[in-house]
Amino acid sequence: MRTNHQKTSRVIMMSLAILIELLLQLLVGNIDHYSVG
């Protein structure tokens, strides 16, 4: 039970990190687009 809980929490943290990276890339892309335009 305890190990399974740790595994699920690790997966959630990894998925959150990936989502944050994607959001940051989108924000940077939008900033570049606005600065160029």
VEXFITI-874944 format. One record per residue (C-alpha): residue number from 0; x, y, z; residue in one letter. Coordinates in Angstrom, 2 decimals. Layout:
BEGIN
@num:NUM | east:X | north:Y | up:Z | residuo:A $
...
//
This chain:
BEGIN
@num:0 | east:0.00 | north:0.00 | up:0.00 | residuo:M $
@num:1 | east:2.65 | north:2.50 | up:1.06 | residuo:R $
@num:2 | east:4.94 | north:1.77 | up:-1.90 | residuo:T $
@num:3 | east:1.98 | north:1.95 | up:-4.30 | residuo:N $
@num:4 | east:1.04 | north:5.36 | up:-2.90 | residuo:H $
@num:5 | east:4.59 | north:6.61 | up:-3.40 | residuo:Q $
@num:6 | east:4.55 | north:5.35 | up:-7.00 | residuo:K $
@num:7 | east:1.28 | north:7.14 | up:-7.81 | residuo:T $
@num:8 | east:2.51 | north:10.37 | up:-6.21 | residuo:S $
@num:9 | east:5.72 | north:10.14 | up:-8.27 | residuo:R $
@num:10 | east:3.70 | north:9.72 | up:-11.49 | residuo:V $
@num:11 | east:1.56 | north:12.73 | up:-10.56 | residuo:I $
@num:12 | east:4.65 | north:14.85 | up:-9.91 | residuo:M $
@num:13 | east:6.18 | north:13.79 | up:-13.25 | residuo:M $
@num:14 | east:2.96 | north:14.59 | up:-15.13 | residuo:S $
@num:15 | east:2.74 | north:17.98 | up:-13.39 | residuo:L $
@num:16 | east:6.35 | north:18.76 | up:-14.32 | residuo:A $
@num:17 | east:5.65 | north:17.88 | up:-17.97 | residuo:I $
@num:18 | east:2.52 | north:20.07 | up:-17.99 | residuo:L $
@num:19 | east:4.44 | north:22.97 | up:-16.45 | residuo:I $
@num:20 | east:7.19 | north:22.63 | up:-19.09 | residuo:E $
@num:21 | east:4.59 | north:22.65 | up:-21.88 | residuo:L $
@num:22 | east:2.88 | north:25.72 | up:-20.40 | residuo:L $
@num:23 | east:6.22 | north:27.53 | up:-20.09 | residuo:L $
@num:24 | east:7.04 | north:26.70 | up:-23.73 | residuo:Q $
@num:25 | east:3.62 | north:28.04 | up:-24.82 | residuo:L $
@num:26 | east:4.14 | north:31.24 | up:-22.79 | residuo:L $
@num:27 | east:7.62 | north:31.76 | up:-24.26 | residuo:V $
@num:28 | east:6.28 | north:31.11 | up:-27.77 | residuo:G $
@num:29 | east:3.46 | north:33.63 | up:-27.24 | residuo:N $
@num:30 | east:5.90 | north:36.23 | up:-25.87 | residuo:I $
@num:31 | east:8.20 | north:35.74 | up:-28.89 | residuo:D $
@num:32 | east:5.21 | north:36.01 | up:-31.24 | residuo:H $
@num:33 | east:3.98 | north:39.23 | up:-29.65 | residuo:Y $
@num:34 | east:7.47 | north:40.76 | up:-29.53 | residuo:S $
@num:35 | east:8.04 | north:39.96 | up:-33.23 | residuo:V $
@num:36 | east:4.55 | north:41.14 | up:-34.26 | residuo:G $
//
